[in-house]
Amino acid sequence: MHSVESRFIAIVIGALLVFVAPLFVLFLILSSDRVARERLQNTEVLLEANVQALGKPLWDFDKDSIDQIVAALQADTDISYVHVRDTSDVIDISRPAVSPDPDDARSIVKTDILYKAADGIKKVGTAEIWIRKAGLFSRFSKDEVSIFAIFFFAVATLFTAAIIGNRITIIRPLMRLTAAIEATRRLGSRHHVDWTSNDEMGALAHNFNEMQSKLEREENELKLAHARATDIYNLTPAMLFSIDAENRITAVSDYWLTATGYRREQVIGQSFTDFVEEDSRAAYRKRHETSDSGICEVTVRFRCADTSVIDVLILETGAAASSSRQALSLSVMTDVTDLKEAETRNHRQAITDHLTGLLNRQGFETVLDELIGDVDALGQQLACLFVDLDRFKWINDNLGHASGDDVLCQVAMRLRRQLRTNDVIARLGGDEFAILLSAPNARQLAMDVSDRLVASLRAPLIVNGAELNVSASIGIAVYPDHAATAACLLQKSDMAMYARKRSGKNGVQLFDNNMVDIARKRLETEQFIDQGLRDDWFTAHLQPIVSLANGRVAGFEALMRLHHPEHGILPPAEIIGIAEENGSIGRIGDCILSKSIASLAVISKLYGLGDTYLAVNFSPLQFEPALPARIATLLLENGITPARIVVEITEAVLMLDNPVVRDVLDALSDLGCRIALDDFGTGYSSLSYLNRFPVDIVKIDQSFTRSLSSDQPDVRRKSRMLVEGIRTISHQMGCAVVAEGIETMEQWDILQGMKIEFGQGYLLSKPLPLDALLEKLDEFAIPDGPEHRAMAS
C-alpha cells in the first residue's frame, strides 16, 4: 500500500543511504586506513626492535632467548605467524607451528637478522612475520567504536523522531482528512475534519472545513433550486417533456402524465416517435428543417394511454452538445384537438354556403382548381355551368327575403337532384349557382344536364303556401376547349349565361368566341360611361311633342345621349342597360335631368313656348327619397314651375309595387309634377295602375302606332281597337294620351281621327340637341290653341 508515511520513510532512508551512509563509509575507510597504518608502523618498529634483538641469541645459538623473543612477537594481536631461522639452519623456530592460510595475511614481512661482530656486521639469520588481516571494527579503538555507537544512536533517534513527528503532524490530520472525504463520498453528507493547529495542516483542515461548509450550502441551494424547478416543471399546467439526441424521452411533467394517461416508468427511455401516429411521424422527424429561430414547431397526432388520439402542437427548444455540457431540450405539448376541430369546422363553414349547404364561391374556386388538375391527368374535359335565376330580384323585392331564401333552398335541392354524386354544385352568391361536370365528353353531358335543370324548375315552387314559378338562365363553358384556366372557365360560363339572359332568359347557352367580343364591347361601353361622366360627354336631346289637331308644340321629351369625341353618338339603349347594371344610371340621370331642365329654361324664352312642358324618363333605380328635393332644387335654379315637368315611368316600375317608389311618386305629384306612363300596353299591363298610381298621361307604345298602317288588314284592325281602347280608358281616368313613333302622315291622320291629343315621332322631328332644336322649332306652329292649354294644365 502506497501511503504518505511509507513514502516519507522511504525518503528518509533514501536520504540516509544517499548522503549519510557514503559519508559514514568514507569515514570508516579513512579511519581504518589510519589505524592500519599506525599498527603497521608499530609492528614494523616492534619487528625491527625484536629482530635486532635476535642477532646476539642467534650468534650465540641461545635458543631459549630466541623462543622468548619469538613468543613476544607472536603475542602481538596484529601478528599471526612468526618464523625465525639462522643461516646455518640450526635454529628454525615457527610460531604457531603450522603456518595459517596466506590469504588471511594482510602482509608478510621478511627481514635479515644482523649481528654486529668484532669484525663487522654479520647476517646471522632471517625473520618472517605475517601481519594478519584486521576486521572492519577491529581496526578501531574503543573510543572510535563509542563514537560510532553514539553516531548510530543519534541517526536512529533522528529517524525515529522524524517518523513520529511525521505521524503526529502530517499522517494523523491526513488520515482524518481522508476519513472525512471517504465519509462524504460514501454517506453523501459533508463531513468535517476534526483537527486544529496553527500550522499548514491546521490551515488545510480549516480550508477543507470551510470548503465543505460552502459546498454544503451550495448543495442545499442546488437541492432547493432543483426541488423548486421540479415543482415548477410538474405543477406547470402544460405538458412538458424532454428528449435526448436520439429522441428518447428523458423527463416528463406530472401534467403530461395526467393528460396522456401514461405512468412515468412507461415512457422514460422510450422513443417519443413511438407515441406519434404513423401518418404524423414524418412531419415530426422533419420538425427541425423548418426552424430558423432555434424553436421548432410541429403539429402531430399523439396516441394516449387509452388508445385515444389527440392533435398536439409541439414547441421544442434546445441547445446542442458541447465540451462543457450535454445536449439539452425542452418541449411543450399542447392539446389542440378542439382547435383543429374548430379550424376544420371554420374551414368547412368558410367554403360552405350557410343557407343552402352547398359550396360557396371560395370553396367552388378551390375545387375548380383541383378538378382542372384531375382532368388534365385523366385526359378528360371539365364543363362549368353558370346558373342564374331569372325573376329572383322580383321575388325578394315583392315577397321578402325570407321567401327568397326559401326559393334558393328549393332551387338548390332541385338542381342537386339532377346531378351525379361526384358532380360539384355551389352557390356563388345571390341567385347565382355554378356546377362542375367532369367527363370525357363534358360538352354533351353539360347540355343534357342543363336541359334537365331547366325542366326541373318548370314545376311551381311552394312558398308560404302559394305557388311560385321560377326559371333559370344557364351558361356553359368547357375546359380546355373554351378556357385554359379556372378563372377563365368561370368567366366564360358567366358570359354565356348573360348571353342567354339577353336572348330571352329561361334556357341554355353554350359559350362561343363572339361572346368575348360582346363582353369586350360591354367593358368598352362601361369605360365610355365613366369617362363620359368625368369629361361631360352626356347631353340631353329633346324631341318635340305636338298637338295632333294643329301641329303646335306642346312639350319635349328629354332623351339621354352619349357623344363620344371619336365614335360620335353611342346607342342609348345599350348605355342605359349597362348603366342600370353597374349602378351609374343615377349619376347619368342627374346629369340629363339638370341639362334638360336648363334647356327647357332656354326654350321658355322663345315666343309662344313659355308654357311647354318637359318629359323626363326615369329608371327604377333613380326613385330614391331624395329625388323630389333634387328636382325642386333644379326647378328653382332655372325658374321652372313643377307643373311643366312630366316624370315618365314604365309599367315595370309600377309592377314592382315598391313602397319607396310609391312614396316618391306621391311626393312628385304633391310637388306639382305630372306622371306619364310610358310604353303602355307592352308590359304586364294592368288597368289598376291607372287607378292606384297618380298617372296623368298615358303614352301609347310606338309598336301600336306602326301597326295602324300595317299592310295586313287584320293587324291594322286589331291595332286600331287597342289604341281606341287605351284612349277611351285613359280619357275616362282623366289622363291625356300621347302616341309615340309617328313616322308617316297616314299614322298622323289615323291618330287624329281617333281623337288622340298628342304625338311624337320622326315625322315631326327626331331628338335634337338644343342648338339644332332651336332652329327646328321655326317649322312648328306657335302653340297657343286650346289643345296646348289643356296639355299644359
C-alpha positions in Angstrom: 0.0 0.0 0.0 1.5 3.3 -1.0 0.9 5.7 1.8 2.3 9.1 2.8 4.1 7.6 5.8 5.8 4.8 3.8 6.9 7.4 1.2 8.2 9.6 4.0 10.2 6.7 5.5 11.5 5.8 2.1 12.6 9.4 1.5 14.4 9.5 4.9 16.1 6.1 4.3 17.0 7.2 0.9 18.5 10.4 2.2 20.5 8.4 4.8 21.6 6.0 2.1 22.4 8.6 -0.4 24.0 11.2 1.8 24.8 9.9 5.3 25.9 6.3 4.5 28.5 7.3 1.9 30.0 9.8 4.3 30.0 7.2 7.1 31.6 4.6 4.9 34.2 7.1 3.8 34.8 7.9 7.4 35.2 4.2 8.2 37.6 3.7 5.4 39.7 6.6 6.3 39.8 5.7 10.0 40.5 2.0 9.1 43.4 3.0 6.9 44.7 5.3 9.5 44.6 2.6 12.2 46.0 0.1 9.8 48.9 2.4 9.0 49.6 3.1 12.6 49.5 -0.6 13.5 51.7 -1.5 10.6 54.2 1.2 11.7 54.0 -0.1 15.3 54.5 -3.7 14.1 57.5 -2.7 11.9 59.0 -0.8 14.8 58.4 -3.9 17.1 59.7 -6.2 14.4 62.8 -4.1 13.9 63.5 -3.9 17.6 62.9 -7.6 18.2 64.6 -8.7 15.0 67.8 -6.8 16.0 67.4 -8.4 19.5 67.6 -11.8 17.8 71.1 -11.1 16.4 73.1 -12.0 19.5 71.0 -15.0 20.5 71.4 -16.4 17.0 75.0 -15.6 17.1 75.3 -17.4 20.4 72.8 -20.1 19.5 70.7 -19.1 22.5 67.6 -20.9 21.6 65.7 -20.1 24.8 66.2 -16.4 24.2 65.1 -16.8 20.7 62.0 -18.6 21.8 61.2 -15.8 24.2 61.6 -13.1 21.6 59.5 -15.1 19.0 56.8 -15.6 21.6 56.8 -11.9 22.4 56.4 -11.1 18.7 53.7 -13.7 18.2 51.8 -12.3 21.2 51.1 -9.1 19.3 47.5 -9.1 18.1 48.4 -7.9 14.7 51.0 -10.7 14.1 49.6 -14.1 13.0 52.8 -16.0 12.2 56.5 -15.7 13.1 59.3 -17.8 11.6 63.0 -17.3 12.6 65.8 -19.3 11.1 69.6 -18.9 11.3 71.8 -19.0 8.4 73.2 -22.4 9.3 69.7 -23.9 9.6 70.5 -25.0 13.1 67.8 -22.9 14.6 64.4 -22.9 12.9 61.5 -21.6 15.2 57.9 -21.1 14.0 55.0 -19.8 16.0 52.5 -21.2 15.6 54.0 -24.5 14.4 51.6 -24.7 11.5 51.5 -21.7 9.2 48.0 -20.2 8.6 46.4 -19.6 5.2 48.5 -17.0 3.3 45.2 -15.4 2.2 44.4 -14.5 5.7 47.6 -12.4 6.0 47.4 -8.8 5.3 51.2 -8.7 4.5 54.2 -10.8 5.0 57.4 -9.1 6.2 60.8 -10.7 5.7 63.9 -9.3 7.0 67.5 -10.3 7.6 68.8 -10.6 11.2 72.2 -8.9 11.5 74.8 -9.1 14.3 77.5 -6.5 14.8 80.6 -8.7 15.4 84.2 -7.6 16.1 85.0 -8.0 12.5 81.9 -6.3 11.3 78.2 -6.8 10.8 77.3 -10.3 10.0 74.0 -11.8 8.8 73.1 -14.5 11.3 69.6 -15.4 10.1 66.2 -14.3 8.7 62.8 -13.5 10.3 59.5 -13.8 8.5 56.5 -12.2 10.2 52.8 -12.4 8.9 50.6 -9.5 9.8 47.0 -10.7 10.0 44.1 -9.1 8.3 42.1 -7.0 10.7 38.2 -6.8 10.6 36.4 -3.6 9.9 35.7 -2.8 13.5 38.8 -4.5 14.9 40.8 -1.7 13.3 39.1 0.8 15.6 39.7 1.6 19.1 37.1 1.5 21.8 36.8 5.3 21.7 36.2 5.2 18.0 33.7 2.4 18.4 32.0 4.5 21.1 31.9 7.4 18.7 30.4 5.1 16.1 27.7 3.9 18.5 26.8 7.4 19.5 26.5 8.4 15.8 24.3 5.4 15.1 22.1 6.2 18.1 21.8 9.8 17.0 20.8 8.8 13.5 18.3 6.2 14.8 16.9 8.8 17.2 16.6 11.4 14.5 14.9 8.8 12.2 12.5 7.7 14.9 11.7 11.3 15.8 11.1 12.1 12.1 8.7 9.1 11.8 6.9 10.0 15.0 6.7 13.7 14.1 5.5 12.9 10.6 2.8 10.7 12.0 1.7 13.3 14.5 1.9 16.4 12.4 1.0 15.1 8.9 -0.3 11.5 8.9 -2.9 11.9 11.6 -4.5 15.1 10.0 -4.2 13.5 6.6 -5.9 10.4 7.9 -8.7 12.4 9.4 -9.0 14.4 6.1 -9.1 11.2 4.2 -11.7 9.8 6.5 -13.8 12.9 6.1 -13.5 12.7 2.3 -14.4 9.0 2.3 -17.4 9.6 4.6 -18.5 12.4 2.3 -18.2 10.0 -0.7 -20.0 7.1 1.0 -22.6 8.8 3.0 -23.3 11.8 0.8 -23.2 14.3 3.6 -20.5 16.9 4.0 -18.2 15.7 6.9 -15.6 18.0 8.5 -12.1 17.3 9.7 -11.7 17.3 13.5 -8.3 18.9 13.6 -7.0 22.2 14.9 -3.4 23.5 14.8 -1.6 26.6 13.8 0.5 25.1 11.1 -0.1 24.3 7.5 -2.1 21.1 8.3 -4.4 23.2 10.5 -4.8 25.7 7.7 -5.5 22.8 5.3 -8.1 21.3 7.7 -9.7 24.8 8.2 -9.8 25.5 4.5 -11.2 22.0 3.9 -13.9 22.5 6.5 -14.7 25.9 5.0 -14.9 24.4 1.6 -17.2 21.6 2.9 -19.5 24.2 4.5 -19.6 26.2 1.3 -20.3 23.2 -0.8 -22.9 22.1 1.7 -24.6 25.5 1.4 -24.4 25.3 -2.4 -25.7 21.8 -2.4 -28.6 22.8 -0.3 -29.3 25.8 -2.6 -29.0 23.5 -5.6 -31.3 20.9 -4.0 -33.7 23.7 -3.2 -33.4 25.1 -6.7 -33.8 21.6 -8.2 -36.8 20.9 -6.0 -38.3 24.3 -6.9 -37.6 23.7 -10.6 -39.0 20.2 -10.4 -42.1 21.5 -8.7 -42.5 24.2 -11.4 -41.9 21.6 -14.0 -44.5 19.3 -12.6 -47.0 21.9 -11.5 -47.0 24.0 -14.7 -50.3 23.4 -16.4 -48.7 22.4 -19.6 -47.4 19.1 -21.0 -43.7 19.4 -20.6 -41.2 16.8 -21.7 -37.5 16.5 -22.6 -35.8 14.2 -25.1 -32.2 13.3 -25.9 -30.4 13.4 -29.2 -31.9 10.0 -30.1 -35.5 11.3 -29.5 -35.7 9.2 -26.3 -37.8 10.7 -23.5 -35.7 11.8 -20.6 -38.3 13.6 -18.5 -42.0 14.3 -18.4 -44.1 16.6 -16.1 -46.9 15.4 -13.9 -49.3 17.3 -16.1 -48.0 15.5 -19.1 -48.7 12.1 -17.4 -52.2 13.3 -16.3 -53.1 14.5 -19.7 -51.8 11.4 -21.6 -52.7 8.7 -19.0 -49.3 7.1 -19.0 -47.1 6.3 -16.0 -43.6 7.7 -15.8 -41.9 4.4 -16.0 -43.8 3.6 -19.2 -42.4 6.5 -21.1 -38.9 7.3 -19.7 -36.3 6.0 -22.1 -38.9 5.3 -24.8 -38.6 7.0 -28.3 -41.2 9.8 -28.5 -41.9 8.8 -32.1 -43.4 5.6 -30.8 -46.3 7.6 -29.3 -46.9 9.5 -32.6 -49.4 8.2 -35.1 -47.8 6.7 -38.2 -49.2 9.5 -40.6 -47.5 12.2 -38.4 -44.1 10.7 -37.8 -42.5 12.0 -41.0 -43.6 15.6 -40.1 -42.2 15.1 -36.5 -38.9 13.9 -37.8 -38.6 16.9 -40.1 -39.5 19.4 -37.5 -36.0 20.9 -37.3 -35.9 21.6 -41.1 -38.3 24.5 -40.8 -36.8 26.1 -37.7 -35.0 29.3 -38.2 -35.0 30.8 -34.7 -33.9 27.6 -32.8 -37.5 26.9 -31.8 -39.2 24.2 -33.9 -42.9 23.9 -34.1 -44.9 20.9 -35.4 -48.4 19.6 -35.1 -48.8 15.8 -34.9 -51.4 13.2 -33.8 -50.5 11.7 -30.4 -51.7 8.4 -29.1 -52.7 8.4 -25.4 -52.6 5.5 -22.9 -56.3 4.7 -23.5 -55.6 4.4 -27.3 -57.4 7.7 -28.0 -55.7 10.1 -30.4 -55.4 13.8 -29.9 -53.9 16.6 -32.0 -51.0 18.2 -30.2 -48.9 21.3 -31.0 -45.2 20.7 -30.0 -42.9 23.6 -29.4 -39.3 22.4 -28.9 -36.2 24.4 -27.9 -32.8 23.1 -27.2 -29.1 23.5 -27.1 -26.5 21.4 -28.9 -24.0 19.4 -27.0 -20.6 20.9 -26.3 -17.4 20.1 -24.4 -18.9 21.5 -21.2 -22.5 20.1 -21.4 -24.7 17.5 -22.9 -27.4 18.3 -25.4 -30.5 19.9 -23.8 -34.1 20.1 -24.9 -37.4 21.2 -23.5 -40.7 20.7 -25.4 -44.2 21.9 -24.6 -47.0 19.8 -25.9 -50.4 21.5 -26.2 -53.7 19.7 -26.9 -55.1 21.4 -29.9 -57.8 18.8 -30.8 -60.6 21.3 -30.2 -58.7 24.0 -32.1 -58.1 21.7 -35.0 -61.8 20.7 -35.0 -62.7 24.3 -34.8 -60.4 25.1 -37.7 -61.9 22.2 -39.7 -65.4 23.5 -38.8 -64.4 27.1 -39.7 -62.8 25.9 -42.9 -66.0 24.0 -43.7 -68.1 27.0 -42.9 -65.7 29.2 -44.8 -66.3 27.2 -48.0 -69.9 26.4 -47.4 -73.0 28.5 -48.1 -74.8 28.8 -44.8 -78.2 29.0 -46.5 -78.2 26.1 -49.0 -75.4 23.9 -47.6 -73.7 24.0 -50.9 -70.2 25.2 -51.6 -69.7 28.9 -51.6 -67.6 30.8 -54.1 -64.3 30.3 -52.1 -65.0 26.5 -51.9 -66.0 26.3 -55.5 -62.8 28.0 -56.7 -60.7 25.7 -54.6 -62.5 22.6 -56.0 -62.3 24.0 -59.6 -58.5 24.3 -59.4 -58.3 20.7 -58.1 -60.6 19.3 -60.8 -58.7 21.0 -63.6 -55.6 19.2 -62.4 -57.5 15.9 -62.2 -59.0 16.2 -65.8 -55.6 17.1 -67.1 -54.2 13.9 -65.6 -57.0 11.8 -66.9 -57.3 13.5 -70.3 -60.9 14.5 -69.8 -63.0 17.6 -70.1 -64.5 19.8 -67.4 -67.8 21.7 -68.0 -68.8 24.7 -65.9 -72.5 25.5 -65.8 -73.3 29.1 -64.6 -77.0 29.1 -63.4 -78.8 32.4 -62.7 -82.5 32.7 -61.7 -84.5 35.0 -63.9 -87.0 36.6 -61.5 -85.3 36.3 -58.2 -84.9 40.1 -57.6 -88.7 40.5 -58.1 -89.3 37.7 -55.6 -87.0 39.4 -53.0 -88.5 42.8 -53.5 -92.1 41.8 -53.5 -92.3 38.7 -51.3 -89.5 39.5 -49.0 -86.0 38.0 -48.3 -87.4 35.1 -46.2 -89.4 33.9 -49.3 -86.3 34.5 -51.4 -84.2 32.3 -49.1 -86.9 29.6 -49.3 -86.8 29.8 -53.1 -83.0 29.4 -53.1 -83.1 26.4 -50.9 -85.7 24.7 -53.0 -83.9 25.5 -56.3 -80.6 24.2 -54.8 -82.4 20.9 -53.9 -83.9 20.5 -57.3 -80.5 21.2 -59.0 -78.7 18.8 -56.8 -81.1 16.0 -57.6 -80.2 16.3 -61.3 -76.5 15.7 -60.8 -74.3 12.7 -60.2 -72.8 12.0 -56.8 -69.3 13.3 -57.8 -70.6 16.4 -59.6 -69.9 19.7 -57.8 -72.5 22.4 -57.2 -72.0 25.7 -55.4 -73.9 28.9 -54.7 -71.7 31.7 -55.8 -73.9 34.4 -54.2 -77.4 35.9 -54.6 -79.3 33.8 -57.1 -76.2 32.5 -58.9 -75.2 28.8 -58.9 -72.3 27.0 -60.5 -71.9 23.4 -61.4 -68.8 21.4 -62.5 -69.1 18.2 -64.6 -66.1 16.1 -65.5 -66.3 13.5 -68.3 -64.5 12.5 -71.5 -67.2 14.4 -73.4 -68.2 17.0 -70.9 -69.7 19.3 -73.5 -72.6 16.9 -74.4 -73.0 15.9 -70.8 -73.4 19.6 -69.8 -76.0 20.2 -72.5 -78.0 17.2 -71.3 -77.8 18.1 -67.6 -78.7 21.8 -68.4 -81.8 20.7 -70.2 -82.8 18.6 -67.1 -82.0 21.5 -64.8 -84.3 23.8 -66.8 -87.0 21.2 -66.9 -86.7 20.6 -63.1 -87.6 24.3 -62.5 -90.8 24.3 -64.6 -92.9 22.9 -61.8 -94.1 25.7 -59.4 -92.4 26.2 -56.1 -94.5 26.3 -52.9 -93.6 29.4 -50.9 -95.6 30.3 -47.9 -98.5 28.1 -49.2 -98.6 29.8 -52.6 -97.3 28.6 -55.9 -94.4 30.5 -57.5 -92.9 30.0 -60.9 -89.2 30.5 -61.4 -86.8 29.9 -64.3 -83.1 30.0 -64.9 -80.6 31.1 -67.5 -77.7 28.7 -67.8 -74.3 29.4 -69.5 -71.9 26.6 -70.3 -68.1 26.7 -70.9 -65.8 23.7 -71.3 -62.2 23.2 -70.3 -59.9 23.1 -72.2 -62.0 23.9 -75.3 -63.1 27.4 -74.2 -60.7 28.3 -71.4 -57.2 27.4 -70.3 -57.5 28.4 -66.6 -60.0 28.1 -63.8 -60.8 31.8 -63.6 -61.2 32.0 -67.4 -63.6 29.0 -67.4 -65.8 30.6 -64.7 -65.7 33.9 -66.5 -66.7 32.5 -69.9 -69.6 30.4 -68.4 -70.8 33.7 -66.9 -70.6 35.3 -70.3 -72.7 32.5 -71.8 -75.3 33.0 -69.0 -75.6 36.7 -69.7 -75.9 36.0 -73.4 -78.8 33.7 -72.5 -80.3 36.5 -70.4 -80.1 38.9 -73.3 -81.7 36.3 -75.6 -84.8 35.9 -73.6 -83.8 34.1 -70.4 -85.1 30.6 -69.3 -82.7 28.5 -71.4 -79.2 27.2 -72.0 -76.4 28.9 -73.9 -73.0 27.3 -74.8 -70.1 29.7 -74.9 -68.7 30.9 -78.2 -66.0 33.4 -79.0 -68.4 36.1 -80.2 -69.3 36.5 -76.5 -65.8 37.7 -75.8 -66.3 40.4 -78.3 -69.6 41.3 -76.7 -68.0 41.4 -73.3 -65.2 43.5 -74.6 -67.6 45.9 -76.2 -69.6 46.0 -72.9 -66.4 46.8 -71.0 -65.6 49.4 -73.5 -69.0 50.9 -73.1 -68.6 51.0 -69.3 -65.3 52.8 -69.8 -67.1 55.3 -72.1 -69.7 55.8 -69.4 -67.2 56.5 -66.7 -65.2 58.8 -68.9 -68.3 60.5 -70.2 -69.4 61.3 -66.7 -65.9 62.7 -65.9 -65.5 64.7 -69.2 -69.1 65.8 -69.6 -69.9 63.7 -72.8 -73.5 63.2 -71.8 -76.1 65.5 -73.2 -79.9 65.8 -73.3 -81.5 65.7 -76.8 -85.1 66.9 -76.9 -87.9 65.6 -79.2 -90.9 67.8 -79.7 -94.4 66.5 -78.6 -97.0 68.2 -80.7 -100.8 68.6 -80.8 -102.2 66.3 -83.5 -105.0 68.7 -84.0 -103.0 71.7 -85.2 -99.3 70.6 -85.1 -98.3 73.1 -82.5 -95.5 72.2 -79.9 -96.9 71.2 -76.5 -93.8 69.9 -74.9 -90.5 68.0 -75.3 -89.2 64.6 -74.2 -85.7 64.6 -72.9 -83.6 61.7 -74.1 -80.1 60.7 -73.0 -77.3 60.8 -75.5 -73.6 60.0 -75.0 -71.5 61.9 -77.6 -68.1 60.3 -77.9 -65.4 62.6 -79.4 -64.3 59.8 -81.8 -67.2 57.5 -82.1 -70.0 60.0 -82.2 -73.4 59.3 -80.6 -73.4 55.9 -78.9 -76.6 53.7 -78.8 -78.6 55.0 -75.8 -80.5 51.7 -75.1 -77.2 49.8 -74.7 -75.8 52.6 -72.4 -78.9 52.6 -70.3 -78.9 48.8 -69.9 -75.3 48.8 -68.8 -75.7 51.8 -66.6 -78.6 50.2 -64.8 -76.5 47.0 -64.2 -73.3 48.8 -62.9 -75.2 51.4 -60.9 -74.1 54.5 -62.8 -77.7 55.2 -64.0 -78.3 57.5 -61.1 -75.4 59.8 -62.0 -76.4 59.8 -65.6 -80.0 60.6 -64.8 -79.0 63.5 -62.6 -76.8 64.9 -65.4 -79.6 64.5 -68.0 -82.2 66.0 -65.7 -80.1 69.0 -64.9 -79.2 69.6 -68.6 -82.8 69.1 -69.9 -84.3 71.5 -67.3 -81.6 74.0 -68.3 -82.6 73.5 -72.0 -86.3 74.0 -71.1 -85.4 77.3 -69.4 -83.7 78.4 -72.7 -86.7 77.3 -74.8 -89.1 79.0 -72.5 -87.7 82.4 -73.5 -88.9 81.8 -77.1 -92.2 83.4 -78.1 -95.1 81.1 -77.5 -93.1 78.3 -75.8 -93.1 79.7 -72.3 -95.7 77.0 -71.1 -94.3 74.0 -72.9 -93.5 71.0 -70.6 -90.6 68.7 -70.3 -91.0 64.9 -70.1 -88.0 63.1 -68.5 -87.6 59.3 -68.4 -86.5 57.9 -65.1 -85.0 54.5 -64.4 -86.5 52.5 -61.5 -83.1 52.8 -59.8 -83.5 56.6 -59.7 -86.5 56.5 -57.5 -84.9 57.5 -54.2 -86.4 59.5 -51.4 -84.1 62.4 -52.3 -85.4 62.7 -55.9 -88.3 65.2 -55.3 -86.0 67.5 -53.4 -83.4 67.3 -56.2 -86.0 68.2 -58.9 -87.3 71.0 -56.8 -83.8 72.5 -56.4 -83.2 72.4 -60.2 -86.6 73.9 -61.0 -85.9 76.7 -58.5 -82.5 77.4 -60.0 -83.9 77.6 -63.6 -87.2 79.3 -62.8 -89.4 76.4 -64.0 -92.7 75.6 -62.4 -93.2 71.9 -61.3 -96.3 71.7 -63.4 -94.1 71.8 -66.5 -92.2 68.7 -65.5 -93.5 65.2 -66.5 -91.9 62.2 -64.9 -92.1 59.3 -67.4 -92.1 55.8 -65.9 -92.6 52.4 -67.4 -95.1 49.7 -66.3 -92.1 47.7 -65.0 -91.6 50.4 -62.3 -95.2 50.2 -61.2 -95.3 46.4 -61.4 -92.6 46.2 -58.6 -95.1 47.8 -56.3 -92.2 49.1 -54.2 -93.3 51.2 -51.3 -90.3 53.6 -51.8 -91.3 54.1 -55.5 -94.9 54.8 -54.4 -93.8 57.3 -51.8 -91.5 59.1 -54.4 -94.3 59.2 -57.0 -96.7 60.7 -54.4 -94.1 63.2 -53.4 -93.5 64.3 -57.0 -97.3 64.6 -57.5 -97.6 66.7 -54.4 -94.8 68.9 -55.7 -96.9 69.6 -58.8 -95.1 67.4 -61.3 -97.1 65.1 -63.5 -96.7 61.4 -64.1 -96.6 59.8 -67.5 -97.0 56.0 -68.0 -94.6 55.2 -70.9 -94.9 52.3 -73.4 -98.4 51.5 -72.1 -99.6 48.1 -73.3 -96.2 46.4 -73.9 -95.5 45.1 -70.4 -97.5 43.4 -67.8 -100.3 46.0 -68.4 -102.8 46.4 -65.7 -105.6 48.9 -65.6 -105.2 49.0 -61.9 -102.0 51.0 -62.3 -104.1 53.9 -63.6 -106.3 53.7 -60.6 -103.7 53.1 -57.9 -100.9 55.5 -59.0 -101.1 59.2 -59.7 -100.9 58.9 -63.5 -101.7 62.0 -65.6 -100.5 61.0 -69.1 -100.6 57.6 -71.0 -98.2 57.1 -73.8 -99.1 54.6 -76.5 -96.1 52.5 -77.5 -94.7 53.1 -81.0 -95.3 49.4 -81.9 -99.1 50.1 -81.8 -98.6 53.3 -83.8 -96.7 51.4 -86.6 -99.3 48.7 -86.7 -102.0 51.2 -87.6 -100.5 51.5 -91.1 -99.6 47.8 -91.5 -100.1 46.0 -94.8 -102.2 43.4 -93.1 -105.8 44.4 -92.6 -106.2 42.2 -89.5 -103.2 43.8 -87.8 -104.5 47.2 -88.6 -107.9 46.4 -87.3 -106.7 45.0 -84.0 -104.2 47.8 -83.5 -106.9 50.4 -84.1 -109.1 48.6 -81.5 -106.2 48.5 -78.9 -105.4 52.2 -79.4 -109.1 53.2 -79.2 -109.4 51.1 -76.1 -106.4 52.8 -74.5 -107.7 56.2 -75.4 -111.1 55.6 -74.1 -109.9 54.2 -70.8 -107.3 56.9 -70.3 -109.8 59.6 -71.0 -112.3 58.1 -68.6 -109.5 58.1 -66.0 -108.8 61.7 -66.7 -105.4 61.0 -68.5 -104.2 62.7 -71.6 -102.9 60.4 -74.4 -99.6 60.7 -76.3 -98.8 58.5 -79.3 -95.2 57.6 -79.8 -93.4 56.7 -83.0 -95.4 58.7 -85.7 -93.4 58.2 -88.8 -96.0 58.7 -91.7 -98.8 61.1 -92.4 -101.2 58.1 -92.6 -100.4 57.4 -89.0 -100.9 61.1 -88.2 -104.3 61.1 -89.8 -105.5 57.9 -88.2 -104.5 59.0 -84.7 -106.0 62.4 -85.3 -109.2 60.8 -86.4 -109.2 58.6 -83.2 -109.1 61.8 -81.1 -105.5 61.1 -79.8 -104.4 64.5 -78.5 -100.7 64.5 -78.8 -97.9 62.7 -80.7 -94.2 62.5 -81.3 -92.0 60.7 -83.8 -89.6 61.1 -86.7 -92.3 62.5 -88.9 -92.3 65.6 -86.7 -88.7 65.6 -85.5 -86.1 63.3 -84.2 -84.4 64.1 -80.9 -82.1 67.0 -81.3 -79.6 68.9 -79.3 -80.6 72.3 -78.0 -79.0 74.3 -80.8 -80.4 72.2 -83.6 -83.8 72.1 -81.9 -84.0 75.9 -81.7 -83.6 76.1 -85.4 -86.1 73.3 -86.0 -88.8 75.0 -83.8 -89.3 77.6 -86.5 -91.0 75.0 -88.6 -93.7 74.4 -86.0 -96.8 76.4 -85.4 -96.9 78.6 -82.3 -98.8 76.6 -79.7 -101.5 79.0 -78.4 -104.6 76.9 -79.1 -106.9 75.3 -76.6 -105.3 71.9 -77.1 -102.0 73.2 -75.8 -103.6 74.9 -72.9 -105.3 71.7 -71.9 -102.0 69.8 -72.2 -100.1 72.5 -70.2 -102.6 72.4 -67.5 
